[in-house]
Amino acid sequence: MTYSSSLAVGRQNAFNNRGQNAVTFRKRDRSLGPISNTIMLIVLACVLGLLYLTQVTKTNAYGYKVNSLLEQQQQLKSEHDDLEVASARLQSLARVQNSDAAKAMVSVAPAATIQ
């Protein structure tokens, strides 16, 4: 420490002790003022609003996906029903040909032709 800085330190201690009000030399705690508090509240409300909007848009996006999957499910169900009807129609011909009643039938040849 140099001579001048050591004197300055000594003067500060001496100045504080000469009957001066030491309270005025204390560091004051910094606090936010009313305008700063208002600005902080507005910023916080904007951030919360953005978080809300992101959650809502995510929910809507999932809703669209679910809706498309439900439409696809309905389409596949109707296609399945159509295929069941076609399968029953095609199997009915084979069942009729192999049934006992069909085997007992006699084929008829035309007796005469019309001229």
C-alpha positions as CSV (number, residue, x, y, z in Angstrom):
1,M,0.0,0.0,0.0
2,T,1.3,3.4,-0.8
3,Y,1.7,6.3,1.6
4,S,-1.2,8.3,0.0
5,S,-3.6,5.4,0.0
6,S,-2.9,4.6,3.6
7,L,-3.5,8.2,4.5
8,A,-6.9,8.1,2.7
9,V,-7.9,5.0,4.6
10,G,-6.9,6.7,7.8
11,R,-8.9,9.8,7.0
12,Q,-12.1,7.8,6.2
13,N,-11.9,6.1,9.6
14,A,-11.2,9.4,11.3
15,F,-14.1,11.1,9.4
16,N,-16.6,8.5,10.5
17,N,-15.6,8.8,14.1
18,R,-15.8,12.6,14.5
19,G,-19.4,12.7,15.7
20,Q,-20.8,12.3,12.3
21,N,-24.0,10.4,11.8
22,A,-22.7,7.0,10.7
23,V,-26.2,5.9,9.5
24,T,-25.9,8.2,6.4
25,F,-22.7,6.4,5.4
26,R,-24.3,2.9,5.4
27,K,-25.0,1.2,2.2
28,R,-28.7,1.2,1.5
29,D,-30.3,-2.0,0.4
30,R,-31.4,-1.8,-3.2
31,S,-35.0,-2.5,-3.9
32,L,-37.1,-2.2,-7.0
33,G,-39.3,0.7,-7.4
34,P,-43.0,0.7,-8.3
35,I,-42.3,1.2,-12.0
36,S,-39.8,-1.6,-12.1
37,N,-42.2,-3.9,-10.2
38,T,-45.0,-3.1,-12.7
39,I,-42.7,-3.8,-15.7
40,M,-41.6,-7.1,-14.1
41,L,-45.3,-8.1,-13.6
42,I,-46.1,-7.2,-17.2
43,V,-43.2,-9.3,-18.5
44,L,-44.2,-12.2,-16.2
45,A,-47.8,-12.0,-17.4
46,C,-46.5,-12.1,-21.1
47,V,-44.3,-15.1,-20.4
48,L,-47.2,-16.9,-18.7
49,G,-49.5,-16.0,-21.7
50,L,-47.0,-17.5,-24.1
51,L,-46.7,-20.7,-22.1
52,Y,-50.5,-21.0,-22.1
53,L,-50.7,-20.4,-25.9
54,T,-48.0,-23.1,-26.6
55,Q,-49.9,-25.6,-24.5
56,V,-53.2,-24.8,-26.2
57,T,-51.7,-25.1,-29.7
58,K,-50.1,-28.5,-28.7
59,T,-53.5,-29.7,-27.5
60,N,-55.1,-28.5,-30.8
61,A,-52.4,-30.3,-32.8
62,Y,-53.0,-33.5,-31.0
63,G,-56.8,-33.0,-31.5
64,Y,-56.3,-32.8,-35.3
65,K,-54.2,-35.9,-35.2
66,V,-56.8,-37.8,-33.2
67,N,-59.5,-36.6,-35.5
68,S,-57.6,-37.9,-38.6
69,L,-57.0,-41.2,-36.9
70,L,-60.7,-41.5,-36.0
71,E,-61.7,-40.8,-39.7
72,Q,-59.2,-43.4,-40.8
73,Q,-60.7,-45.9,-38.4
74,Q,-64.2,-45.3,-39.7
75,Q,-63.0,-45.7,-43.3
76,L,-61.3,-49.0,-42.4
77,K,-64.4,-50.2,-40.6
78,S,-66.6,-49.5,-43.6
79,E,-64.0,-51.2,-45.9
80,H,-64.0,-54.2,-43.5
81,D,-67.8,-54.5,-43.7
82,D,-67.7,-54.4,-47.5
83,L,-65.1,-57.1,-47.6
84,E,-67.2,-59.3,-45.2
85,V,-70.2,-58.9,-47.5
86,A,-68.1,-59.8,-50.6
87,S,-66.5,-62.8,-48.7
88,A,-69.9,-64.1,-47.7
89,R,-71.2,-63.7,-51.3
90,L,-68.2,-65.6,-52.7
91,Q,-68.4,-68.4,-50.1
92,S,-72.2,-68.8,-50.6
93,L,-71.7,-70.1,-54.2
94,A,-69.2,-72.7,-53.1
95,R,-71.5,-73.8,-50.2
96,V,-74.5,-74.1,-52.4
97,Q,-72.6,-76.2,-54.9
98,N,-71.3,-78.5,-52.2
99,S,-74.6,-78.8,-50.3
100,D,-76.6,-82.1,-50.3
101,A,-79.6,-80.4,-51.9
102,A,-77.5,-79.3,-54.9
103,K,-75.9,-82.8,-55.2
104,A,-79.4,-84.4,-55.3
105,M,-80.5,-82.2,-58.2
106,V,-80.5,-83.6,-61.7
107,S,-79.3,-81.7,-64.7
108,V,-81.9,-81.3,-67.4
109,A,-81.1,-81.3,-71.0
110,P,-83.4,-79.4,-73.3
111,A,-86.0,-81.6,-74.9
112,A,-86.6,-79.7,-78.0
113,T,-85.7,-76.4,-79.6
114,I,-88.1,-73.8,-80.9
115,Q,-87.8,-73.0,-84.6
